[in-house]
Amino acid sequence: MKKIGLIGGITPESTILYYQILNSLNANKLGESHSAELVIHTLDFGQISKLTKLERWDLLDTIMADAGEKLEKAGATCIVISANTMHLCIDAVRNAVSIPVIHIAEVTSIEITKKELKKVALLGTKYTMEKDFFKNILTSFGIETIIPNNDDRYIINEIIYNELAKGKITKIAKKKYLEIISKLVDQGAEGIILGCTEIPLLVKQKEVTVPVFDTTTIHATAAFLFSNQ
């Protein structure tokens, strides 16, 4: 197995999920005593969150590029950014390193095309839902994207930052998310992208009537498959 580099801490909860998934995949392949070879560079989510709210993508690019460089120097053969929103900085990371940086939207799009879906709904932070970095890649795969209305986007974003990012899971939040998803299905969504790496903590496939795409698991699995080529 080649060594995987993980830019983590954005949030700690999602970093834990990536760590668990990668170790589970490796144990399933090689036996339960085996774990994944990882290098993790953990960022300060408080700083990242503050700069994100200020839209200081220039400073975030610098932070993310520095993290990528450090992972490559530590022996990583590929890099995974453990947050959908921070893929807004992926070009800065790719420009700073000579190893592959696996894009969460690209590998998710591949999984959607396998199910031959043409129209999906995207949930995530307001940045993921409202900016084009994820939707443009979906479009390049021939996939139409719809997002929740303004009020529902506010609810989704608030729950992510005030609850899920802190590991807080509530029945009220689950109910709100499932109600929003139901509306999107009524609008024609053939699948739902859980486009924030913490949302899978809250929403499960068994609770939704259309296919759910857990970007955390899809992304981590893509890194695992690359590391075993």
Residue, then its C-alpha position, 0 to 999 in steps of 0.5 A: m500500500k502506498k502512503i496516503g496524505l490527508i489534509g485533516g482538521i477541517t473538521p476533526e470529525s470528518t478526519i476521524l471518518y476518513y481515518q476509520i474508513l481507510n483503516s477498515l478498507n485496509a483491514n478488509k483487504l489484508g486482515e484485521s491486524h492491518s491498518a492504513e499507511l497515512v500521513i495526516h497534517t491537521l489544520d486548525f478548524g477555528q482558523i479555517s472557519k474564520l477565513t472561510k467566513l471572511e472569504r479569504w481564499d487567498l490565505l486559505d490557498t496558502i495554508m492548504a498549499d503548505a499542508g500539501e507540500k509538507l505531506e509530500k515531503a513526509g512521503a505521501t504518494c497522493i493527497v486527500i483534502s478531508a472537506n468538500t468546501m476546501h476543494l475550492c483550494i485544490d488548484a493551489v494544492r495541486n500547483a504546490v506538489s508533484i503527486p496526485v490530489i484526488h478531487i472529491a467531486e470527480v470521484t463522486s461524479i464517477e459513482i453517480t454515472k455508474k447509476e446512470l443518474k442525470k439529475v441530483a441534489l447537492l447538500g453541503t455548506k453554503y459555499t459548496m451549494e452556492k459556488d460552482f466548483f462542485k457543480n461544474i464538475l458534475t456538469s462536465f459529467g453530464i449531471e444536472t445539479i439542483i440545490p435547496n432553496n435559500d431558507d433550507r440552505y441556511i438550515i443546512n449550513e447552520i447545522i453543519y457548523n454549529e452541530l455536525a462539525k462539533g460531533k453533535i447529532t440530534k433527532i431535530a437536525k435529522k428531521k430537518y435534513l430529511e424534510i429538505i431531501s424529500k422536497l428535493v426528490d419531489q423536484g426531480a432529484e434522482g440522487i442526493i449528494l451528501g456534499c459535506t464530509e460530516i453529513p453522513l454522520l446524520v443522514k443514512q441511505k436507509e432513510v432516503t428513497v433515492p440513492v445517497f452519495d456519501t462523499t466521505t466514503i467515496h473519496a476515502t475509497a478512491a484514495f485507498l484504491f489509488s494507494n493499492q495500484 
